[in-house]
Amino acid sequence: MLKEGQVRIPSGCAISGMFSKAGKCFNGEAIIKSIEIMHDRSNGLGGGFAAYGIYPEYKDYYAFHVFYDNTAVKKECEEFLHRHFDIVLDSEIPTRKIPQITDEPIIWRYFVTPLPAKLKNSHLDEKEYVVRCVFKVNTRFSGAYVFSSGKDMGVFKAVGYPEDVGRFYRLEEYNGYCFTAHGRYPTNTPGWWGGAHPFALLDYSVVHNGEISSYDANRRSIEMYGYKCTLQTDTEVIAYIVDYLNRKMGLSFQEIASVIAAPFWQTINKMPPDQKARAEYLRNIFGSFLVTGPFSILVGFEGGMMALNDRLKLRSMVCGEKDDMIYIASEESAIRIIEPELEKVWSPAGGVPVVVTLNGGNA
């Protein structure tokens, strides 16, 4: 007789998110507790967190979190960073030794701003300049990987169970208004530090439960716009699609959801004329970014969070609310463990996004 934990979980992977709409800051202990109760949805090959509002004293600087394989590549990469950025502070990211996390790389943090002359001569806006520098590091320096590059936020990830990863990074010492978490159960991609979730670019971060059957088509399409998928897992492409559609094309997160999990044509045909015209435009222009296959995702961004299921809702996702807090997780138990007295609980329909922002802002 098979016991729990001895059989593959086809809907494995766990996601969890917490967001204060009032912008109240709380530490990372609760999100660790939430993801830990879903321990059996992971297999120890990856865990991670994204946290927003955690660097208020450096909120005007890009926070680069970097993995290095060795000191030689660290020196080489730092020479590149010094040529392109003013580094106001750099240090090792604080961790604690725990037996469950092994083979850790060098994990470093830099608070940077583009050098004015370099930025001017690049003829790029600031964010595009940062993105191109991140891709240069990740493609040109073997053994160096910038895994977080936003302002006033950070990604923390590793090979291990997510609760161990959270304690390894001392997440309880960080205070923010939004945390997302992921426990990984990889089915066809390797377990390595860079391949753990979240995947991030600038302030966008993505955690994902599921499998992207459209990955090759999505990857080929997004790489036409200068993005490089190098991390050996399908979820990476979603982060770049979100960045492209929001930052470059100006789509709202409601519209991004209508691209990633586009309504069926028969649904579009039944919409009122104004909605139908916009839906047809999004479906026709951005059809190559339709993500197919079972998925549930949490997207973090500056001042907000979005939750989204695939159109057929082939992966679980539950939402809960209490006062100014919204909680989203793969299982209701992961919400109840940190907030037993919820005012509202619901399961979003397939393809229908849940978008929350600070103080009712637009997204």
Contacts in CASP RR format, 6 or more apart in sequence:
PFRMAT RR
TARGET T0000
AUTHOR 0000-0000-0000
METHOD contacts of the structure
MODEL  1
MLKEGQVRIPSGCAISGMFSKAGKCFNGEAIIKSIEIMHDRSNGLGGGFA
AYGIYPEYKDYYAFHVFYDNTAVKKECEEFLHRHFDIVLDSEIPTRKIPQ
ITDEPIIWRYFVTPLPAKLKNSHLDEKEYVVRCVFKVNTRFSGAYVFSSG
KDMGVFKAVGYPEDVGRFYRLEEYNGYCFTAHGRYPTNTPGWWGGAHPFA
LLDYSVVHNGEISSYDANRRSIEMYGYKCTLQTDTEVIAYIVDYLNRKMG
LSFQEIASVIAAPFWQTINKMPPDQKARAEYLRNIFGSFLVTGPFSILVG
FEGGMMALNDRLKLRSMVCGEKDDMIYIASEESAIRIIEPELEKVWSPAG
GVPVVVTLNGGNA
4 40 0 8 1.000
5 40 0 8 1.000
8 187 0 8 1.000
9 40 0 8 1.000
9 41 0 8 1.000
9 185 0 8 1.000
11 41 0 8 1.000
11 209 0 8 1.000
11 210 0 8 1.000
11 294 0 8 1.000
11 315 0 8 1.000
11 316 0 8 1.000
12 41 0 8 1.000
12 42 0 8 1.000
12 185 0 8 1.000
12 209 0 8 1.000
12 210 0 8 1.000
13 41 0 8 1.000
13 42 0 8 1.000
13 182 0 8 1.000
13 183 0 8 1.000
13 184 0 8 1.000
13 185 0 8 1.000
13 208 0 8 1.000
13 209 0 8 1.000
13 210 0 8 1.000
13 330 0 8 1.000
14 35 0 8 1.000
14 38 0 8 1.000
14 41 0 8 1.000
14 42 0 8 1.000
14 162 0 8 1.000
14 181 0 8 1.000
14 182 0 8 1.000
14 183 0 8 1.000
14 209 0 8 1.000
14 329 0 8 1.000
14 330 0 8 1.000
14 331 0 8 1.000
14 334 0 8 1.000
15 180 0 8 1.000
15 181 0 8 1.000
15 182 0 8 1.000
15 183 0 8 1.000
15 207 0 8 1.000
15 208 0 8 1.000
15 209 0 8 1.000
15 296 0 8 1.000
15 297 0 8 1.000
15 298 0 8 1.000
15 317 0 8 1.000
15 328 0 8 1.000
15 329 0 8 1.000
15 330 0 8 1.000
16 31 0 8 1.000
16 34 0 8 1.000
16 35 0 8 1.000
16 38 0 8 1.000
16 180 0 8 1.000
16 181 0 8 1.000
16 298 0 8 1.000
16 327 0 8 1.000
16 328 0 8 1.000
16 329 0 8 1.000
16 330 0 8 1.000
16 334 0 8 1.000
16 335 0 8 1.000
17 31 0 8 1.000
17 34 0 8 1.000
17 178 0 8 1.000
17 179 0 8 1.000
17 180 0 8 1.000
17 181 0 8 1.000
17 298 0 8 1.000
17 305 0 8 1.000
17 327 0 8 1.000
17 328 0 8 1.000
17 329 0 8 1.000
18 26 0 8 1.000
18 30 0 8 1.000
18 31 0 8 1.000
18 34 0 8 1.000
18 178 0 8 1.000
18 179 0 8 1.000
18 180 0 8 1.000
18 325 0 8 1.000
18 326 0 8 1.000
18 327 0 8 1.000
18 338 0 8 1.000
19 177 0 8 1.000
19 178 0 8 1.000
19 304 0 8 1.000
19 305 0 8 1.000
19 325 0 8 1.000
19 326 0 8 1.000
19 327 0 8 1.000
19 356 0 8 1.000
20 26 0 8 1.000
20 177 0 8 1.000
20 178 0 8 1.000
20 324 0 8 1.000
20 325 0 8 1.000
21 324 0 8 1.000
21 325 0 8 1.000
21 326 0 8 1.000
21 356 0 8 1.000
21 357 0 8 1.000
21 358 0 8 1.000
21 359 0 8 1.000
21 360 0 8 1.000
22 324 0 8 1.000
22 358 0 8 1.000
22 359 0 8 1.000
23 177 0 8 1.000
23 324 0 8 1.000
23 358 0 8 1.000
23 359 0 8 1.000
24 177 0 8 1.000
24 324 0 8 1.000
25 53 0 8 1.000
25 175 0 8 1.000
25 176 0 8 1.000
25 177 0 8 1.000
26 175 0 8 1.000
26 176 0 8 1.000
26 177 0 8 1.000
27 171 0 8 1.000
27 172 0 8 1.000
27 173 0 8 1.000
27 174 0 8 1.000
27 175 0 8 1.000
27 176 0 8 1.000
28 49 0 8 1.000
28 51 0 8 1.000
28 166 0 8 1.000
28 171 0 8 1.000
28 172 0 8 1.000
28 174 0 8 1.000
28 175 0 8 1.000
28 176 0 8 1.000
28 179 0 8 1.000
29 171 0 8 1.000
29 172 0 8 1.000
30 179 0 8 1.000
30 338 0 8 1.000
31 49 0 8 1.000
31 171 0 8 1.000
31 179 0 8 1.000
31 180 0 8 1.000
31 181 0 8 1.000
32 162 0 8 1.000
32 163 0 8 1.000
32 166 0 8 1.000
32 167 0 8 1.000
32 171 0 8 1.000
32 172 0 8 1.000
32 181 0 8 1.000
33 337 0 8 1.000
33 338 0 8 1.000
34 181 0 8 1.000
34 327 0 8 1.000
34 329 0 8 1.000
34 334 0 8 1.000
34 335 0 8 1.000
34 337 0 8 1.000
34 338 0 8 1.000
35 162 0 8 1.000
35 163 0 8 1.000
35 181 0 8 1.000
35 182 0 8 1.000
35 183 0 8 1.000
35 334 0 8 1.000
36 162 0 8 1.000
36 163 0 8 1.000
37 331 0 8 1.000
37 333 0 8 1.000
37 334 0 8 1.000
37 337 0 8 1.000
38 183 0 8 1.000
38 329 0 8 1.000
38 330 0 8 1.000
38 331 0 8 1.000
38 333 0 8 1.000
38 334 0 8 1.000
39 161 0 8 1.000
39 163 0 8 1.000
41 183 0 8 1.000
41 185 0 8 1.000
41 330 0 8 1.000
41 331 0 8 1.000
42 160 0 8 1.000
42 161 0 8 1.000
42 162 0 8 1.000
42 183 0 8 1.000
42 184 0 8 1.000
42 185 0 8 1.000
43 184 0 8 1.000
43 185 0 8 1.000
43 186 0 8 1.000
44 159 0 8 1.000
44 160 0 8 1.000
44 161 0 8 1.000
44 183 0 8 1.000
44 184 0 8 1.000
45 159 0 8 1.000
45 160 0 8 1.000
45 184 0 8 1.000
45 185 0 8 1.000
45 186 0 8 1.000
45 191 0 8 1.000
46 157 0 8 1.000
46 158 0 8 1.000
46 159 0 8 1.000
46 160 0 8 1.000
46 161 0 8 1.000
46 162 0 8 1.000
46 165 0 8 1.000
46 182 0 8 1.000
46 183 0 8 1.000
46 184 0 8 1.000
46 186 0 8 1.000
46 191 0 8 1.000
46 195 0 8 1.000
46 196 0 8 1.000
46 197 0 8 1.000
47 157 0 8 1.000
47 158 0 8 1.000
47 159 0 8 1.000
47 160 0 8 1.000
47 161 0 8 1.000
47 162 0 8 1.000
47 165 0 8 1.000
47 181 0 8 1.000
47 182 0 8 1.000
47 183 0 8 1.000
47 184 0 8 1.000
47 196 0 8 1.000
47 197 0 8 1.000
48 155 0 8 1.000
48 156 0 8 1.000
48 157 0 8 1.000
48 158 0 8 1.000
48 162 0 8 1.000
48 165 0 8 1.000
48 166 0 8 1.000
48 181 0 8 1.000
48 182 0 8 1.000
48 183 0 8 1.000
48 196 0 8 1.000
48 197 0 8 1.000
48 198 0 8 1.000
48 207 0 8 1.000
49 155 0 8 1.000
49 156 0 8 1.000
49 157 0 8 1.000
49 162 0 8 1.000
49 165 0 8 1.000
49 166 0 8 1.000
49 169 0 8 1.000
49 171 0 8 1.000
49 179 0 8 1.000
49 180 0 8 1.000
49 181 0 8 1.000
49 182 0 8 1.000
49 198 0 8 1.000
50 148 0 8 1.000
50 153 0 8 1.000
50 154 0 8 1.000
50 155 0 8 1.000
50 156 0 8 1.000
50 178 0 8 1.000
50 179 0 8 1.000
50 180 0 8 1.000
50 198 0 8 1.000
50 200 0 8 1.000
50 205 0 8 1.000
50 207 0 8 1.000
50 300 0 8 1.000
51 153 0 8 1.000
51 154 0 8 1.000
51 156 0 8 1.000
51 171 0 8 1.000
51 174 0 8 1.000
51 176 0 8 1.000
51 178 0 8 1.000
51 179 0 8 1.000
52 152 0 8 1.000
52 153 0 8 1.000
52 154 0 8 1.000
52 176 0 8 1.000
52 177 0 8 1.000
52 178 0 8 1.000
52 179 0 8 1.000
52 203 0 8 1.000
52 300 0 8 1.000
52 302 0 8 1.000
52 303 0 8 1.000
52 304 0 8 1.000
53 59 0 8 1.000
53 152 0 8 1.000
53 153 0 8 1.000
53 175 0 8 1.000
53 176 0 8 1.000
53 177 0 8 1.000
53 178 0 8 1.000
54 152 0 8 1.000
54 153 0 8 1.000
54 154 0 8 1.000
54 174 0 8 1.000
54 175 0 8 1.000
54 176 0 8 1.000
55 61 0 8 1.000
55 63 0 8 1.000
55 111 0 8 1.000
55 151 0 8 1.000
55 152 0 8 1.000
55 153 0 8 1.000
55 154 0 8 1.000
56 152 0 8 1.000
58 88 0 8 1.000
58 89 0 8 1.000
58 111 0 8 1.000
58 152 0 8 1.000
59 151 0 8 1.000
59 152 0 8 1.000
60 113 0 8 1.000
60 151 0 8 1.000
61 88 0 8 1.000
61 111 0 8 1.000
61 112 0 8 1.000
61 113 0 8 1.000
61 151 0 8 1.000
62 85 0 8 1.000
62 111 0 8 1.000
62 112 0 8 1.000
62 113 0 8 1.000
62 130 0 8 1.000
62 149 0 8 1.000
62 150 0 8 1.000
62 151 0 8 1.000
62 202 0 8 1.000
63 109 0 8 1.000
63 110 0 8 1.000
63 111 0 8 1.000
63 148 0 8 1.000
63 149 0 8 1.000
63 150 0 8 1.000
63 151 0 8 1.000
63 152 0 8 1.000
63 153 0 8 1.000
63 154 0 8 1.000
64 81 0 8 1.000
64 109 0 8 1.000
64 110 0 8 1.000
64 111 0 8 1.000
64 112 0 8 1.000
64 134 0 8 1.000
64 146 0 8 1.000
64 148 0 8 1.000
64 149 0 8 1.000
65 93 0 8 1.000
65 107 0 8 1.000
65 108 0 8 1.000
65 109 0 8 1.000
65 146 0 8 1.000
65 147 0 8 1.000
65 148 0 8 1.000
65 149 0 8 1.000
65 154 0 8 1.000
65 155 0 8 1.000
65 156 0 8 1.000
66 77 0 8 1.000
66 107 0 8 1.000
66 108 0 8 1.000
66 109 0 8 1.000
66 110 0 8 1.000
66 137 0 8 1.000
66 144 0 8 1.000
66 145 0 8 1.000
66 146 0 8 1.000
66 147 0 8 1.000
67 105 0 8 1.000
67 106 0 8 1.000
67 107 0 8 1.000
67 143 0 8 1.000
67 144 0 8 1.000
67 145 0 8 1.000
67 147 0 8 1.000
67 193 0 8 1.000
67 194 0 8 1.000
68 74 0 8 1.000
68 77 0 8 1.000
68 105 0 8 1.000
68 106 0 8 1.000
68 107 0 8 1.000
68 108 0 8 1.000
68 143 0 8 1.000
68 144 0 8 1.000
69 105 0 8 1.000
69 106 0 8 1.000
69 142 0 8 1.000
69 143 0 8 1.000
69 144 0 8 1.000
70 106 0 8 1.000
70 143 0 8 1.000
71 106 0 8 1.000
73 141 0 8 1.000
73 142 0 8 1.000
73 143 0 8 1.000
73 144 0 8 1.000
74 106 0 8 1.000
74 108 0 8 1.000
74 144 0 8 1.000
76 141 0 8 1.000
76 144 0 8 1.000
77 137 0 8 1.000
77 141 0 8 1.000
77 144 0 8 1.000
78 90 0 8 1.000
80 133 0 8 1.000
80 136 0 8 1.000
80 137 0 8 1.000
80 141 0 8 1.000
81 87 0 8 1.000
81 110 0 8 1.000
81 112 0 8 1.000
81 133 0 8 1.000
81 137 0 8 1.000
83 115 0 8 1.000
83 118 0 8 1.000
84 114 0 8 1.000
84 115 0 8 1.000
84 118 0 8 1.000
84 133 0 8 1.000
85 110 0 8 1.000
85 112 0 8 1.000
85 113 0 8 1.000
85 114 0 8 1.000
85 115 0 8 1.000
85 133 0 8 1.000
86 112 0 8 1.000
86 113 0 8 1.000
86 114 0 8 1.000
86 115 0 8 1.000
87 110 0 8 1.000
87 111 0 8 1.000
87 112 0 8 1.000
88 111 0 8 1.000
88 112 0 8 1.000
88 113 0 8 1.000
89 110 0 8 1.000
89 111 0 8 1.000
90 108 0 8 1.000
90 109 0 8 1.000
90 110 0 8 1.000
90 111 0 8 1.000
91 108 0 8 1.000
91 109 0 8 1.000
92 106 0 8 1.000
92 107 0 8 1.000
92 108 0 8 1.000
92 109 0 8 1.000
93 107 0 8 1.000
93 108 0 8 1.000
93 109 0 8 1.000
93 156 0 8 1.000
93 169 0 8 1.000
94 169 0 8 1.000
94 170 0 8 1.000
94 173 0 8 1.000
95 104 0 8 1.000
95 107 0 8 1.000
95 168 0 8 1.000
95 169 0 8 1.000
95 170 0 8 1.000
96 167 0 8 1.000
96 168 0 8 1.000
96 170 0 8 1.000
98 164 0 8 1.000
98 167 0 8 1.000
98 168 0 8 1.000
100 160 0 8 1.000
100 161 0 8 1.000
100 164 0 8 1.000
100 168 0 8 1.000
101 158 0 8 1.000
101 159 0 8 1.000
101 160 0 8 1.000
101 164 0 8 1.000
101 165 0 8 1.000
101 168 0 8 1.000
103 159 0 8 1.000
104 158 0 8 1.000
104 168 0 8 1.000
104 193 0 8 1.000
105 193 0 8 1.000
114 126 0 8 1.000
114 129 0 8 1.000
114 130 0 8 1.000
118 129 0 8 1.000
119 126 0 8 1.000
119 129 0 8 1.000
122 129 0 8 1.000
122 132 0 8 1.000
124 132 0 8 1.000
127 202 0 8 1.000
127 247 0 8 1.000
130 149 0 8 1.000
130 202 0 8 1.000
131 149 0 8 1.000
131 201 0 8 1.000
131 202 0 8 1.000
131 243 0 8 1.000
134 146 0 8 1.000
134 149 0 8 1.000
134 201 0 8 1.000
135 226 0 8 1.000
135 227 0 8 1.000
135 228 0 8 1.000
137 144 0 8 1.000
137 145 0 8 1.000
137 146 0 8 1.000
138 144 0 8 1.000
138 145 0 8 1.000
138 146 0 8 1.000
138 228 0 8 1.000
138 230 0 8 1.000
139 228 0 8 1.000
139 230 0 8 1.000
145 194 0 8 1.000
147 155 0 8 1.000
147 157 0 8 1.000
147 194 0 8 1.000
147 200 0 8 1.000
148 154 0 8 1.000
148 155 0 8 1.000
148 200 0 8 1.000
148 205 0 8 1.000
149 200 0 8 1.000
149 201 0 8 1.000
149 202 0 8 1.000
150 200 0 8 1.000
150 202 0 8 1.000
150 203 0 8 1.000
151 202 0 8 1.000
151 203 0 8 1.000
151 302 0 8 1.000
152 203 0 8 1.000
152 302 0 8 1.000
153 203 0 8 1.000
153 205 0 8 1.000
153 302 0 8 1.000
154 200 0 8 1.000
154 205 0 8 1.000
155 198 0 8 1.000
155 200 0 8 1.000
155 205 0 8 1.000
156 165 0 8 1.000
156 166 0 8 1.000
156 169 0 8 1.000
156 171 0 8 1.000
157 165 0 8 1.000
157 182 0 8 1.000
157 193 0 8 1.000
157 194 0 8 1.000
157 195 0 8 1.000
157 196 0 8 1.000
157 197 0 8 1.000
157 198 0 8 1.000
158 165 0 8 1.000
158 168 0 8 1.000
158 169 0 8 1.000
158 193 0 8 1.000
158 196 0 8 1.000
159 191 0 8 1.000
159 192 0 8 1.000
159 193 0 8 1.000
159 196 0 8 1.000
160 196 0 8 1.000
161 183 0 8 1.000
162 181 0 8 1.000
162 182 0 8 1.000
162 183 0 8 1.000
162 184 0 8 1.000
165 196 0 8 1.000
177 303 0 8 1.000
177 358 0 8 1.000
178 300 0 8 1.000
178 303 0 8 1.000
178 304 0 8 1.000
178 305 0 8 1.000
180 198 0 8 1.000
180 205 0 8 1.000
180 207 0 8 1.000
180 298 0 8 1.000
180 300 0 8 1.000
180 305 0 8 1.000
181 207 0 8 1.000
182 196 0 8 1.000
182 197 0 8 1.000
182 198 0 8 1.000
182 207 0 8 1.000
182 208 0 8 1.000
182 209 0 8 1.000
183 197 0 8 1.000
184 191 0 8 1.000
184 196 0 8 1.000
184 197 0 8 1.000
186 233 0 8 1.000
187 211 0 8 1.000
188 211 0 8 1.000
189 195 0 8 1.000
189 232 0 8 1.000
189 233 0 8 1.000
189 234 0 8 1.000
190 232 0 8 1.000
192 232 0 8 1.000
194 231 0 8 1.000
195 231 0 8 1.000
195 232 0 8 1.000
195 233 0 8 1.000
195 236 0 8 1.000
197 206 0 8 1.000
197 207 0 8 1.000
197 208 0 8 1.000
197 235 0 8 1.000
198 205 0 8 1.000
198 206 0 8 1.000
198 207 0 8 1.000
198 239 0 8 1.000
199 205 0 8 1.000
199 206 0 8 1.000
199 231 0 8 1.000
199 233 0 8 1.000
199 235 0 8 1.000
199 236 0 8 1.000
199 238 0 8 1.000
199 239 0 8 1.000
200 206 0 8 1.000
200 239 0 8 1.000
201 239 0 8 1.000
201 240 0 8 1.000
201 243 0 8 1.000
202 243 0 8 1.000
202 247 0 8 1.000
203 300 0 8 1.000
203 301 0 8 1.000
203 302 0 8 1.000
204 239 0 8 1.000
204 242 0 8 1.000
204 243 0 8 1.000
204 246 0 8 1.000
204 247 0 8 1.000
204 299 0 8 1.000
204 300 0 8 1.000
204 301 0 8 1.000
205 239 0 8 1.000
205 299 0 8 1.000
205 300 0 8 1.000
205 301 0 8 1.000
206 235 0 8 1.000
206 238 0 8 1.000
206 239 0 8 1.000
206 242 0 8 1.000
206 297 0 8 1.000
206 298 0 8 1.000
206 299 0 8 1.000
206 300 0 8 1.000
207 235 0 8 1.000
207 297 0 8 1.000
207 298 0 8 1.000
208 235 0 8 1.000
208 238 0 8 1.000
208 295 0 8 1.000
208 296 0 8 1.000
208 297 0 8 1.000
209 295 0 8 1.000
209 296 0 8 1.000
209 297 0 8 1.000
209 315 0 8 1.000
209 330 0 8 1.000
210 293 0 8 1.000
210 294 0 8 1.000
210 295 0 8 1.000
210 296 0 8 1.000
210 315 0 8 1.000
211 234 0 8 1.000
211 293 0 8 1.000
211 294 0 8 1.000
211 295 0 8 1.000
212 218 0 8 1.000
212 234 0 8 1.000
212 235 0 8 1.000
212 237 0 8 1.000
212 238 0 8 1.000
212 291 0 8 1.000
212 292 0 8 1.000
212 293 0 8 1.000
212 295 0 8 1.000
213 292 0 8 1.000
213 293 0 8 1.000
214 290 0 8 1.000
214 291 0 8 1.000
214 292 0 8 1.000
214 293 0 8 1.000
215 234 0 8 1.000
215 237 0 8 1.000
217 288 0 8 1.000
218 237 0 8 1.000
218 241 0 8 1.000
218 288 0 8 1.000
218 289 0 8 1.000
218 291 0 8 1.000
219 229 0 8 1.000
219 237 0 8 1.000
220 288 0 8 1.000
221 288 0 8 1.000
221 289 0 8 1.000
222 229 0 8 1.000
222 237 0 8 1.000
222 240 0 8 1.000
222 241 0 8 1.000
222 244 0 8 1.000
222 289 0 8 1.000
223 229 0 8 1.000
225 244 0 8 1.000
225 248 0 8 1.000
227 240 0 8 1.000
227 243 0 8 1.000
227 244 0 8 1.000
229 236 0 8 1.000
229 237 0 8 1.000
229 240 0 8 1.000
230 236 0 8 1.000
238 260 0 8 1.000
238 291 0 8 1.000
238 297 0 8 1.000
238 299 0 8 1.000
241 256 0 8 1.000
241 259 0 8 1.000
241 260 0 8 1.000
241 289 0 8 1.000
241 291 0 8 1.000
242 256 0 8 1.000
242 260 0 8 1.000
242 299 0 8 1.000
242 301 0 8 1.000
244 289 0 8 1.000
245 251 0 8 1.000
245 255 0 8 1.000
245 256 0 8 1.000
245 259 0 8 1.000
245 286 0 8 1.000
245 289 0 8 1.000
246 252 0 8 1.000
246 253 0 8 1.000
246 256 0 8 1.000
246 301 0 8 1.000
251 259 0 8 1.000
251 282 0 8 1.000
252 362 0 8 1.000
252 363 0 8 1.000
253 299 0 8 1.000
253 301 0 8 1.000
253 306 0 8 1.000
253 353 0 8 1.000
253 355 0 8 1.000
253 363 0 8 1.000
254 353 0 8 1.000
254 355 0 8 1.000
254 363 0 8 1.000
255 278 0 8 1.000
255 282 0 8 1.000
256 306 0 8 1.000
257 306 0 8 1.000
257 308 0 8 1.000
257 351 0 8 1.000
257 352 0 8 1.000
257 353 0 8 1.000
257 355 0 8 1.000
258 279 0 8 1.000
258 282 0 8 1.000
258 283 0 8 1.000
259 282 0 8 1.000
259 283 0 8 1.000
259 286 0 8 1.000
259 287 0 8 1.000
259 289 0 8 1.000
259 290 0 8 1.000
260 289 0 8 1.000
260 290 0 8 1.000
260 291 0 8 1.000
260 308 0 8 1.000
261 290 0 8 1.000
261 291 0 8 1.000
261 308 0 8 1.000
261 309 0 8 1.000
261 310 0 8 1.000
261 311 0 8 1.000
261 350 0 8 1.000
261 351 0 8 1.000
261 353 0 8 1.000
262 279 0 8 1.000
262 282 0 8 1.000
262 283 0 8 1.000
262 287 0 8 1.000
262 290 0 8 1.000
262 311 0 8 1.000
263 279 0 8 1.000
263 283 0 8 1.000
263 311 0 8 1.000
263 351 0 8 1.000
264 311 0 8 1.000
265 283 0 8 1.000
268 276 0 8 1.000
268 279 0 8 1.000
268 280 0 8 1.000
268 283 0 8 1.000
269 276 0 8 1.000
271 279 0 8 1.000
283 290 0 8 1.000
291 310 0 8 1.000
292 310 0 8 1.000
293 310 0 8 1.000
293 314 0 8 1.000
294 310 0 8 1.000
294 312 0 8 1.000
294 314 0 8 1.000
294 315 0 8 1.000
295 309 0 8 1.000
295 310 0 8 1.000
295 314 0 8 1.000
295 315 0 8 1.000
296 307 0 8 1.000
296 308 0 8 1.000
296 309 0 8 1.000
296 310 0 8 1.000
296 315 0 8 1.000
296 316 0 8 1.000
296 317 0 8 1.000
296 330 0 8 1.000
297 307 0 8 1.000
297 308 0 8 1.000
298 305 0 8 1.000
298 306 0 8 1.000
298 307 0 8 1.000
298 328 0 8 1.000
299 305 0 8 1.000
299 306 0 8 1.000
299 307 0 8 1.000
299 308 0 8 1.000
300 306 0 8 1.000
301 363 0 8 1.000
303 357 0 8 1.000
303 358 0 8 1.000
303 363 0 8 1.000
304 355 0 8 1.000
304 356 0 8 1.000
304 357 0 8 1.000
304 358 0 8 1.000
304 363 0 8 1.000
305 326 0 8 1.000
305 328 0 8 1.000
305 355 0 8 1.000
305 356 0 8 1.000
306 353 0 8 1.000
306 354 0 8 1.000
306 355 0 8 1.000
306 356 0 8 1.000
306 363 0 8 1.000
307 317 0 8 1.000
307 319 0 8 1.000
307 328 0 8 1.000
307 348 0 8 1.000
307 353 0 8 1.000
307 354 0 8 1.000
307 355 0 8 1.000
308 348 0 8 1.000
308 351 0 8 1.000
308 353 0 8 1.000
308 354 0 8 1.000
309 315 0 8 1.000
309 317 0 8 1.000
309 348 0 8 1.000
309 349 0 8 1.000
309 350 0 8 1.000
309 351 0 8 1.000
309 352 0 8 1.000
310 350 0 8 1.000
310 351 0 8 1.000
311 350 0 8 1.000
311 351 0 8 1.000
312 350 0 8 1.000
313 349 0 8 1.000
313 350 0 8 1.000
313 351 0 8 1.000
315 330 0 8 1.000
316 330 0 8 1.000
316 331 0 8 1.000
316 347 0 8 1.000
317 328 0 8 1.000
317 329 0 8 1.000
317 330 0 8 1.000
317 347 0 8 1.000
317 348 0 8 1.000
318 328 0 8 1.000
318 329 0 8 1.000
318 330 0 8 1.000
318 331 0 8 1.000
318 332 0 8 1.000
318 335 0 8 1.000
318 345 0 8 1.000
318 346 0 8 1.000
318 347 0 8 1.000
319 326 0 8 1.000
319 327 0 8 1.000
319 328 0 8 1.000
319 344 0 8 1.000
319 345 0 8 1.000
319 346 0 8 1.000
319 347 0 8 1.000
319 348 0 8 1.000
319 354 0 8 1.000
320 326 0 8 1.000
320 327 0 8 1.000
320 328 0 8 1.000
320 335 0 8 1.000
320 339 0 8 1.000
320 342 0 8 1.000
320 343 0 8 1.000
320 344 0 8 1.000
320 345 0 8 1.000
320 346 0 8 1.000
321 327 0 8 1.000
321 342 0 8 1.000
321 343 0 8 1.000
321 344 0 8 1.000
321 345 0 8 1.000
322 339 0 8 1.000
322 341 0 8 1.000
322 342 0 8 1.000
322 343 0 8 1.000
323 343 0 8 1.000
325 339 0 8 1.000
326 354 0 8 1.000
326 356 0 8 1.000
327 335 0 8 1.000
327 338 0 8 1.000
327 339 0 8 1.000
327 342 0 8 1.000
328 335 0 8 1.000
328 354 0 8 1.000
329 335 0 8 1.000
332 345 0 8 1.000
335 342 0 8 1.000
335 345 0 8 1.000
336 342 0 8 1.000
348 354 0 8 1.000
355 363 0 8 1.000
357 363 0 8 1.000
END
